[in-house]
Amino acid sequence: MECLTRDIEKARLMLIAVGISPSKKGFNYLADSIVEFSHGYKSLREVYERISDKHSVSPGNLDRCMRTCIGGLSATDTCDRINKMARFNIVDSKTLLTCGNFIALMSEFLRYDSMLKF
């Protein structure tokens, strides 16, 4: 349980670091999805089902709220922030950050958090 709590805290900090406001409805959904995906779930569908059950929302509502959070980011600023966290250029302004891509990328950062620079 302690590991899960620590991972949720790290995921929330990563979201704030890339410019997602904690006041957004999808913020907690994204944080939970990142942690669940990083713990070895095979598909986003499985993650969405677990998170939607946890928060008592439909998977469609969950996805829409997360897309709203990600879509509200400025492409250039977000790329710069992600690249700064990774310490190398991993994304550019042409990279399409869908919910799935964003969750997978942040999950990898969470797995290798010793490399991150906030």
C-alpha positions in Angstrom: 0.0 0.0 0.0 2.8 2.4 0.8 4.4 1.8 -2.6 1.1 2.6 -4.3 0.6 5.8 -2.3 4.2 6.9 -3.1 3.6 6.2 -6.8 0.3 8.2 -6.8 2.2 11.1 -5.3 4.9 10.9 -7.9 2.4 10.6 -10.7 0.6 13.7 -9.4 3.9 15.6 -9.2 4.7 14.6 -12.8 1.3 15.9 -14.0 1.9 19.2 -12.3 5.4 19.4 -13.7 4.1 19.1 -17.3 1.5 21.8 -16.6 -1.8 19.9 -15.7 -3.7 21.7 -13.0 -4.9 19.6 -10.0 -8.2 21.4 -10.2 -9.0 19.7 -13.5 -11.5 16.9 -13.1 -9.4 14.4 -15.1 -6.3 15.1 -13.0 -6.9 12.3 -10.5 -8.0 9.9 -13.3 -4.8 10.5 -15.2 -2.7 10.0 -12.0 -4.5 6.7 -11.2 -4.2 5.6 -14.8 -0.5 6.2 -14.9 0.1 4.3 -11.7 -2.1 1.4 -12.8 -0.4 1.2 -16.2 3.0 1.3 -14.7 2.2 -1.6 -12.5 2.0 -3.9 -15.4 -1.5 -3.8 -16.9 -1.5 -5.0 -20.4 -4.0 -2.7 -22.0 -5.4 0.8 -21.6 -8.9 -0.8 -21.8 -8.1 -2.8 -18.6 -6.8 0.3 -16.9 -9.8 2.4 -17.9 -12.1 -0.3 -16.6 -10.3 -0.4 -13.2 -10.2 3.4 -12.9 -13.8 3.9 -14.0 -14.9 1.4 -11.4 -12.8 3.0 -8.7 -14.3 6.5 -9.4 -17.8 5.3 -10.4 -17.7 6.9 -13.8 -18.1 5.4 -17.3 -14.9 4.6 -19.3 -16.1 7.2 -21.9 -16.4 9.9 -19.3 -13.1 9.0 -17.8 -11.4 9.2 -21.3 -13.1 12.6 -22.0 -12.0 14.1 -18.8 -8.4 13.0 -19.3 -8.4 14.2 -23.0 -9.6 17.6 -21.7 -6.6 17.8 -19.3 -4.1 16.8 -22.0 -5.7 18.9 -24.7 -5.5 22.0 -22.5 -1.7 21.8 -22.6 0.3 24.0 -24.9 2.2 21.7 -27.3 5.5 23.6 -27.1 5.5 24.2 -23.4 4.5 20.6 -22.7 7.2 19.2 -25.0 9.8 21.3 -23.3 8.7 20.2 -19.8 8.6 16.5 -20.7 12.0 16.8 -22.4 13.4 18.6 -19.3 12.0 15.8 -17.0 13.6 13.1 -19.2 16.9 15.0 -19.6 16.8 14.4 -23.4 14.5 15.2 -26.3 11.8 12.5 -26.3 8.9 14.4 -27.8 8.6 17.4 -30.1 5.7 19.6 -31.1 4.7 17.2 -33.8 4.3 14.3 -31.4 0.6 13.4 -31.0 -0.1 13.1 -27.2 -3.2 11.0 -27.1 -4.4 9.7 -23.7 -2.8 6.4 -24.4 0.5 7.9 -25.5 0.6 10.3 -22.6 -0.3 7.6 -20.0 2.3 5.2 -21.4 5.0 7.8 -21.5 4.3 9.0 -17.9 4.2 5.4 -16.8 7.7 4.8 -18.1 8.8 7.9 -16.3 7.3 6.6 -13.1 9.1 3.2 -13.5 12.4 4.9 -14.0 11.8 7.8 -11.6 15.5 8.0 -10.5 16.2 9.5 -14.0 13.6 12.2 -13.6 14.5 15.8 -13.0 11.7 18.0 -11.6 
